[in-house]
Amino acid sequence: MKQQTSWSELGLQNNIVTALQSNKYQNPTEVQSLLLSKIRDSSASIICEAPDGAGKTIASIIAAIQKIDVKQLQIQAIIMVNNENHLQQFLSPVQKLCQALNIKYDVCIGLVDGYTIKLDKHLIIGTVDGILQNFVSKTVLGTNHFTPNSLINVKLLVIHDADLFFSQSQMKENVQLVIQSVNQQTQKILFSYVLDSDTQIKMKQKWFQGKEVTSIKQTLTLKNTFHLYFDAKGKGDTAKIGMLEKILSVFYFRPNFKCVVYCRAQTSVNAVCKKLKENDFAHSKVDLDTTQINSRTQYQAFQEDKTKIYVTNTQTFKINVPLSYVIMYDMPQIATPINYIQKTQHSTSNLACITINMINNDTEKKALDTISAYCQSNLKLQNMFTEVTVATIEAEVSKRLK
């Protein structure tokens, strides 16, 4: 399918085009073009695979608002996300575009006391639990919880992070309950980073029950990214902390420095943050013990450049900030090529991203070899990983940033 280069070519109404351009969304990205072309030409449900930063958030908002008839004050579109942190990414663009188009929307995170969420809205954005608890009728839930059967007029149901939902048995069932509550003719769009063919088949059987589904996929890429590794086998955490301190002491004060440190264990998070505090490096920390409110505060500080380093060991928080450095202090427990690409693809057109992997054992080195082989075969990247030491790290990074 040919990629359309302007909003008008995608058949959007003039008022939507005006609203987009007045809010600095001048032209569609690749995934926006592909998705909106499919919606324009077909009412079939869609599975959309695209990496973070491809424009899925705006694509889903546009898909929703173009389905809405503002003269009908009823819920016509739902955007469903995994957690409150992800939902926060929608609020600013939704507010601006809905205000420009006279679309009424509401945000639904959890059960609202007294059922104060009104039905006189066009668009609902919420977590799965929030949608389930506030809008799905007791006949579907099989409990005494009562909510009105308010989803029968929904024209479009958008599900973000479909792969994450599908991998968790309870979340998978909760999504299924929401799907059962909308009209059978409701168009569904499932967004995912990437789906293997087996998962796609099972997802279609579970959530679409054999109905027509169209798939679109944006090609994975690691443009403008560079990949190094530090071999800490037999040297322990002292060597890793030493390398981390070297990296930050050299690059922290340079322009555009923005870094995420991925850890696996809580002990790693604690060790990293202790070292950052000793050196007065401004950082945010989000771990498995961080409350939802505090995690949002920590992430907002990182977004607003109040902190330059973001340390985390949780997989549920999406990092949508242009980065100049990604440090894998611990390799992921499941270090697959797709997992690696998803975590390290953070470059922008004018900012390179350096990824530095710290490996502890032969198994992690083999994982890097597997990632390298995949990227060479699928992304045409040759000699992907370069080994560095404390003595060579500054020269190797500087060479790649020229």
N, C-alpha and C positions, 0 to 999 in steps of 0.2 A: 504494500500500500504506500502511495506517495505521501510524504509528510507535507502537510499544509503549513505555510509560513506566516499566515496572518489569521486573526480571529474571525474575520469576515469570511474567509475561505471555508471555515468550519461550519458555516450556516448559523452562527449565533445571532440572536436578535440584536438590533442596533443599540438598544439601551444597555444590554449586557456588555457589548464591545466597548461602549463609552465608559461604563463603570470600571472595566478591567484596565483600560488605558489610563484613566484618570487616577488609578491607584498603582500606576507604574508597572503593570503587567502588559508590556507592549506587544509581545508576540508569544505564541505557544511554544513550549518545549516539545521535544520529540514524543514523550509519553502523553502529553496533553493533546497533541495533534492526533496521535493514533487512537486514543480513547474516545475523544469527542467525534472523530470521524465515524467510528463504529456506532456510537449512540445515535448519530444523525441518520445513519443508513439502516439501522436494525434495532428492533426492540428486544433482541435476545440478551440474556444475561452474559456477563463478561468476567473472565479471570485476567487480571492485569499484573504482569510481573515487571518490576522496575526497581532499580537501586534507590537508596536514600539520596535525596537531593535532586531527583529527577523531575520533581514537580507534581507528585501524586496528591499532595494536600490541596493545591489549587485546582487540580484536575477534578477531584471529587466534589469540591465546592461548586465549580462551574456546572458539572453534571447534574448536581442537585437543583441549582437555581434555575437552570433552563427547563426543568420539568415542572416548575411551580407556576400555577395560575394565581396571581395575587388577589384576584377577585373572589377566590374560594378560600375562606378562612378556615382551613382544616389542615391537619398534618399530611403533607404530600411527599416529603422526603426525609430520610433518616441517614445520618452518618454515624457509624458505630466504631469506636476505637477501643484499644486494649486497656488503657489506664488514664488517670487524670493528667499525668505528665504529657502524654501524647495529645490529649484533648486541648491542652494549653496552646499548642502550635496552631490550632484552628481559630482561636478566638479573635485575633486581630484581623485577619483577612475576612472572616465571616462577618464581623461587625461592620467593616467598611463596605463590603459589597452588598450586604443585606440592607444597610441604611440607604445606599444609593438606589436600590431597586425596590424599596418599600416592602421588603420581605421581612416577616416577623419570625424570629427564631427563639429557641430556648435551649439551655444547657442542662443536661441531666447526668449527674454523677452517681447518686445513690438514691435510696428511697427518701422521698420528700415528705416530711411530717404533714399530716392533714391533706395530703394529695393536692398541694398548692400549684403544681405544674398545670398550666392551663392548656386546653385543647385548641384554643384559638391562635395557633401558630402554623406557619407554613413548613418550617424546618426544625428538626430536633437533632442536636449533636450530643452524644453521650457515650458512656461506657456501656458494655453489654449488661452488666448488673443493673445499672441505672435504668436502661430501657426495659429490662425484664421486670424489674420491681414496680415501675410506675405505669407501664403501658400495656403489659401483657395480661390478658384476662385470666381469672381464676380457673376457667374451664380448660385453658391450655396448661396452666401451672399445676392443676390438680390439688390446689390448696384452698384455704378459706380467704386468702388475700384477694381483695377486690380492687380491680381497676376497670374502667370502661373499655369496651372493645373498640379502641380508638385508632387502630392501625389499618383498618380496612380500606382507607382511601390513599394509602401510601403508594406512590408511583415508582419510587426509586429507593432501594436499600443499599447503602454502601458499607462494606465491611473492610476495615483496615487491619493489617497484620493477620490475614486469614491463615497463614501458615502457623503462626503462634497459637491462635485459637484452636486449630485443628490438632495440634500436637498435645493438647491438654484435654483429657477426657471430659471433665466437667464443663470447661469452657466450650468445647465442641457441642455438648448437649444444650448449653444455654443459647448459643447461636441458633441452633436448630429450633428451639422454642420461639425465638423471635421470628425466624423465617416462617414458621407455621402460622404466625399471627397476622401476617400481611396478606394482601390479596394474592391469589394465584398468578395474576397477570403482572405483579410487581416486578420490575426489572431490578436485577441484583448485579452489583459490581464488587468483586473481591480483589483487594490489593494485597500483593505479597512481594517480598524481595525476590525470591526465586522458589519454584516448586519443581520437585522431581516428578517424573511421569506417573509413578505409582501413587503418590499423594494426590495428584490432580484427578486421577481416576476415582480414587476413594472419595474425594471431596465432591465430585460431580454426583456420585451415587448417593452420598449422605445428604447434601444440602440442595442439590438440584433435581434429584430423583429422576434422572434420565432425560430431563428437558434440554432443549437446545442451549448450548453454552459456546461463546466465542472466546478464544484466547488471543491475547496480544502480549508481546514481550519486547522490552527494550534491551538491546545488547549490553552485556556487562562490559565494563571498561575500568582500567586503572590508569587513566591518563594523568600525566604530570605528577606521578608518584614514584618514590624511590624506596628501596627495601634493603635494610641492613640487618645483620644479626650479630649478637654478642654471645659467645660460647662460655657459659658459666658452669659447665660440667665439672664437678669435683671442687668447685670454688665456693659454692654456697651463696647465701643471701648477702654476705659482706661484699662480695665482688659485684653483685647486681646493684646494691646500694651505692657502691663506689662509682659504677658506670653512670647511674642515674644522676648522681651529684655532679659528675663531670659534664654530662650533657647540659644540665640546667645552668651550671656556672658559666658555660661558654655561650649558650644561646638564649637564655631567659630575657636578657635585656636588649636583644636585637629587635628591630621592627617586625610587626606582625606575628610575634611569638604567641602561639595558642596551642596547647598541648593536652591530650588525654592520656592518662596512664591507666591501662587495663590490668587489673589484678584478678586472681582466681580465689585465693584464700583471704580470710579476714586478717590473718597475721601479716600478709603482704600489704594490705591497705594501711594497717597500723604502722608498719615499718616505714612505708613511703611517706605517709603524712607526718610522722615524727621527724624525718629528715627534712622535709619541706619547711616545717615549722622552725627547725633549728637554723635554717638558712634564710628565713623571712621571705620565702616564696609564696605569694598570694595564691591560694588554692581553694577549690571546692571539693567536698567529699560526699559521695552518695554510696552507701553500702546497704547490705540487706537489713540493717537495723535502723536505717534512716526513715523517719516518718514521711508520709506522703507530702505533708505541708512543708517540712524542712527540705525535702529533696527538691521541691519546686523552687524554694528560696535559693538553694545552692546552685541549681541549674541557671536560674535567672541571673545570679551574680556572674556566672561564667559567660552567659550570653552578652551581658552588658559590659564585659571586660573589666569588671571589678576584681575578678580573679583570672589568672592566665593558665592555670592548670586544673584539670578536672580528674579526680581519682575515683575509680568505681570498681566494684566487683559484682554489680548486678546487670543482668542482661535485659531488663524490662524497660530501660530508659533509653530513648533514642537521642543520639547526639546529632543535632542538625545545626552545627556551627562550623564555619570554615576553619580547618585546622592546618597548622604548619608542621605539627609533630604528633605522631601516634606512637606511644611506647607500650609494647606488650611486655610488661614486667613479668607476668606469668603468661605462658601460652594457654589458650583455651583448652578445657578438658577434651573437647571434641574439636580439633583443629582441622576442619575441612576446608577445602579451597573456597567454597561459597561463604562460609563463616568468616574466613580471613578477609576476603574481598569486601564483605559488608562492613567490617570493622575499620578497614584501612582506606576506603575510598572517600576521602574528605577534601581532595584538592579542588580549587576553583581555577578558572581560566587564567588568573593572574597570580596565583599563589600555589607553589609546589608544596607537597606534603611528604615528609620523611617518616617512614615507619622503621622503628628499631625493635627487633625481637630479641628477647633474652631467653635463651634455651638452657634447660637444666640437665637434660639427659639425651641419650641416643634416640629415644622414642620421639621426642620433640624435634630433633634434627631430621628424622625421617618424615615427620609431618611437614616440615619446611620443604623437603625434597618433593613430596607429593604435591604441595601447593605450587611449587615451581614448575613441575611437569604439566600440571593442569593449565597454568597461565601461559606456558610456552605453546601448548597445543591449541588453546581456545582464544587466547588474547595476544598471541604472537610476541610474548615478552621473552627475550633471550637473557640467560645468565642473570636471573632475577635478584638473587640474594648475594650480597657482598659481606664478608666477615669483617668486623671492626674490633678494635681493642680500645682501651682507655687512651692509649698513645696515638691512635690513628683516627678516632671518631671525628675530631674537629676538621681534619683535612678532607675526610671522605664526605662529610655533610657539606662543607663549603664548596667542594668541587661540583656537587649536584645542584647547588643553588645558584650557580653562575648563570 
